[in-house]
Amino acid sequence: MQLAAASVTPGGVQLDELPIGQPARITAVDWACLVPEEAQRLRALGLDDGARVTLAYRGVFAGRDPLAVEIGRMTVALRRAHARAMTVEQVG
Amino acid sequence: MTRVRTAALVGNPNAGKSALFNALTGARQKIANYPGVTVERKAGRMLLPSGEPVELIDLPGSYGLDATSPDEEVTRKVILGEMEGQAKPEALVIVLDAANLEQHLVFAQEVIALGRPTVVALNMIDLAERDGLVLDPGALQEALGVPVIPTVAVRRRGLTELAAAIGEAELHAADPVHRRPHIDLTERRLEAHAMADGAILSETKRHRLHSRLDKVLLHPWLGPPILFALLFVVFQAVFAWATPFADALDAGAAWLADTVRAGMAPSLARDLLTDGVISGVGSVIVFLPQILILFFFILVLEATGYMARAAFLMDRLMAGVGLSGRSFIPLLSSFACAIPGIMATRSIADPKDRLTTILIAPLMTCSARLPVYAVIIAAFIPDRSVGAGVGLQGLVLFALYVAGIVGAMVVALVLRRSVTKGAASGFIMELPKYQLPTIKDLALGLFQRAWIFLRRAGTIIFTVTVVLWLLLNFPRAAPGEDQVDASLAGHLANGLAVVVEPIGFNRDIALALIPAMAAREVSVSSLATTYAVSAGDETQQATQLGDQLKARWTLPTALAFLAWFVFAPQCMSTIAVTRRETNGWKWPGFMLAYLFGLAYIFAGITYWSAVALGL
């Protein structure tokens, strides 16, 4: 499946900018800016176009990195750099 | 005799595979490595209801058949029957986390599509119920086209039914309707969602336990202090709890040596037994309690799911030196032993990141250094308080741990900018649900560690001690000559002593460093053997090693000796496992060179600073 390489969708925000606890849906992922293995791992965990996610936690130290994202019944830790590649729209 | 049939457990990480494996096989397990790779092969015997034994293999957790890590590569190869030295399993048992079907059914479909005899264990169904999910295994069985058995591994629920289904698995390859090998990941994910929706009868929104715990444990300001408090308790316990057991083992070894001494006529053979075998091996076995307590905590942290949170909390700090939170788990394990630590780096996907972690793992203060530190500290550091209930001895030990950690961080920073230069590594990790570990799984894990340690003590350390004793006792000294001076080992050490004298080491230390290449703790038993041999009469022999050291070493020498062991890569097993993990001698060679270099420099700095300060 070919995914749109749009880095920013008008009206959308990047996943790392989402307020904590705000449910959202991934509308686009800029796979090209990610390392291929990491892109594969993110997709294997379900972080893909159309997935419903909630930002759950941010790290405490400089850069508020890493992030923990709730997806389905799972919590996945990832770096801000990964989250920044994902455009989301708020739902609910 | 017909060959025993094989079944393999497959599934996503955190599906509860290992608990199910333990429940099905009990203590009848064999842990080895797959040939050519260092991925652990866990196999055990289980009995079918018919009484037929089946070999069950626990495969590494995997998200799919497109492997990205060495672990997943093994899973793929075994499932497809491409793994050398491993018969293609007759049956596959897919383990699903009942509370996370949408995710786990993605890989399950991929495996079922292979058309092999397959059974599904709908595991941890009790936790799903705790989360307010009511599931219909029948609907899932209908959708997947293979038998689905609800199980709760830790409560032994559903095990008989699962065993029966494994026995009949060959009748149950998915029918062609359910074999859709040509759909891609996105379609499989949509299908997984549909199947999960079909299998979930009702869902009550409950405030799930793990998100409540995470609110505290991953809290930006509470999380890190809780982690450090936990680590402090762990290390405190390692020393406080172990003491009575260690003392008992110590007394036992002394008693055994005395009994042998009393019961045998004086002879070289008697000396070999008491001074060589019993005092040598005994001085190492004493540390079993500490090792077990540290492993106990690591096992608990892993089994409860907290370890992944620790990785999350540590990620930013690790990123500061070019690593990721994933390196935290191998490095923490390295506090017990660098070997499982280095093997645990396989979960790090980025090769440069992994190599850096392997290279710094030996700097974490492993349990083999404890015998060395404990003996020297007890002998040379006064047992007094520095205020606020903190003892000076404990403080020195703490400083040695910190020196190792700081050393590792600085080395990682330098390596990531030089030899292991590359793009900064990422951090992607599933945070598993919190779970209460079962006593049985913990006991089994601990037993396996204890066995590995004792086997090491019984083989490497035993052999080295005996060889050293022989080297120390032959050729025999002429009357009036010191036995150690006359011995072969004495001559060898004289050569090495020239090299280590500038950093404050004496000949006895040079002598202890040679066999300590096998394992660091051997230096303690070597010193014990050396001083037992050189001691002329029985009363002197009975003197504790600590008193012997105090009489023969200066404080700067003792401190330099401690500094040496913060860095020195004196462990053949670590070198061997590094060679295996990095496929060649280049990196273990590099590791040896840089660590010996650091050890020499820092022992020297310590010695000359201490001398300058007039200690």
Interface residues (C-beta under 8 A of the other chain):
Chain A: M1 V35 E37 E38 Q40 R41 L42 R43 A44 L45 G46 D48 D49 A56 Y57 R58 G59 V60 F61 A62 G63 R64 D65 P66 A68 E70 G72 R73 M74 T75 V76 A77 L78 R79 A81 H82
Chain B: Y63 G64 D66 T68 A99 N100 E102 Q103 V106 D131 D184 L185 T186 R189 H210 S211 D214 L218 H219 P220 W221 G223 P224 A308 A311 F312 L313 D315 R316 L317 A319 G325 A349 D350 A423 G426 F427 I428 M429 E430 L431
